[in-house]
Amino acid sequence: MLDYTTLFVFIHILLMAFWLGADMGTYYSAMLILNKDYSPAQKVVLARVLQGVDIFPRLSMTLILPSGMTIATIRGWAPLNIEWIVLLWIVGFLWAWLIWTIHRPTAPKWGKKLLPLENIWNWVLLTIVCIAVLFSFLSDLFITENWLKVKLTLFGITVGVLIIVNIMFKPFGPAFQKLVSEGSTPEVEQVISSLIIRGKPWIWSIWIIVVVNTALGLFKPF
């Protein structure tokens, strides 16, 4: 007989593994782009690899919350109705579709026009999670376990970091296109390298959060 709890735990851990592993691949590709010995053509290939790998942590993030809350509901840590769980999965898959349509290397041109919608959704999601975190700490009607409340808080911080990184890296696309079309110049190289270097601490913080959240779910320390 199928154990649904084990199934969703497997999905949840798999998503975390894809998130962390693929994010490290994205980071390594970005570091290679900083290498001045590579030609613009080689950097274009690296950017293509970066974009292709980067889609996996983005997709993982969209389904982490639905899978986690499903486990919490089955285990009795978050007494949600089935309607709320179904809604979470619908929203998660819609978010995943949005990410896939915008960010994959073969995304259609019309998909890029949905980027403002993604930005709006990120702010909406951050607001919803902040309200949920506040409500969970003020009452046990939503989440009963303290470690799970912390997990939700850390997820909200991750959404905030995502917003910051998206804003920070806005100049990256135009600068990289200039590198491809006009060749390497000190100004363009400076823009690209400074963005990647400034983004390091934010990327590291996401790794730490994913590891901590995994540990909280496994060890439930408080």
Steps between C-alpha positions, in 0.01 A plus 500: 500500500632844405622709793407855398706657777817328379418598142472869582808490725690349205373777269587768756856375553550454125397860441748620763777292338426647156480848649837484677689295242384692195554833676862404559532415130359841413744666738799314351398602147478863615850477648634371166345798321728721713807337343653760267677229300170387348384660176155661464387193303611270781323719754181478296518120531559531875203734531289249311607228744432732794150576376425135430611384845344796680150389400518204742536692830233740378260213428588327827409812694152505349408154634689500832216673683212281369691178567609616845153612605354174371735305728417734790127448447528120478712493818267739684756781535288740295126429525404617150195385305550301181371800304796711618748227403346469153517880464867499602583241233304688233684822585832311510452350155387835357812661645712219353338556159578871526864430587532245217344738250727791594838358601577184303763546224245419228229721648283674237534873451149558630602318817748774585209745506367316804800607708311795661229251602763283670638804683153591624437141609824495701383803700154350545654171617730681743201683646296179535788313665568789740134502606504121538818516711355771723175309543685174572705658780197669653278193484530121475193481277715505185830330594548317830874419487760768574761352265248511216426865576872570465509307170219717364681813621819394320300433183367855522857629536591302188221671305636834621851408387360397161342843460827672593703286259253562214524876556878488537555303178282715273808656330653156434293419190570827311869488595535143380321575173745787447787260565366263234422765237789744549767286661679534829568845647626591848168671576287199405730256679486720811118502502476121461771417754373748760147359478619142543728592791226703672259211457726247677384562861134483398551168320691362798217605731253296292725194527516540877122534524440188289741298717352633825144436382594144404650444845194647672270266311711193580600567862206716624717645780234705677 
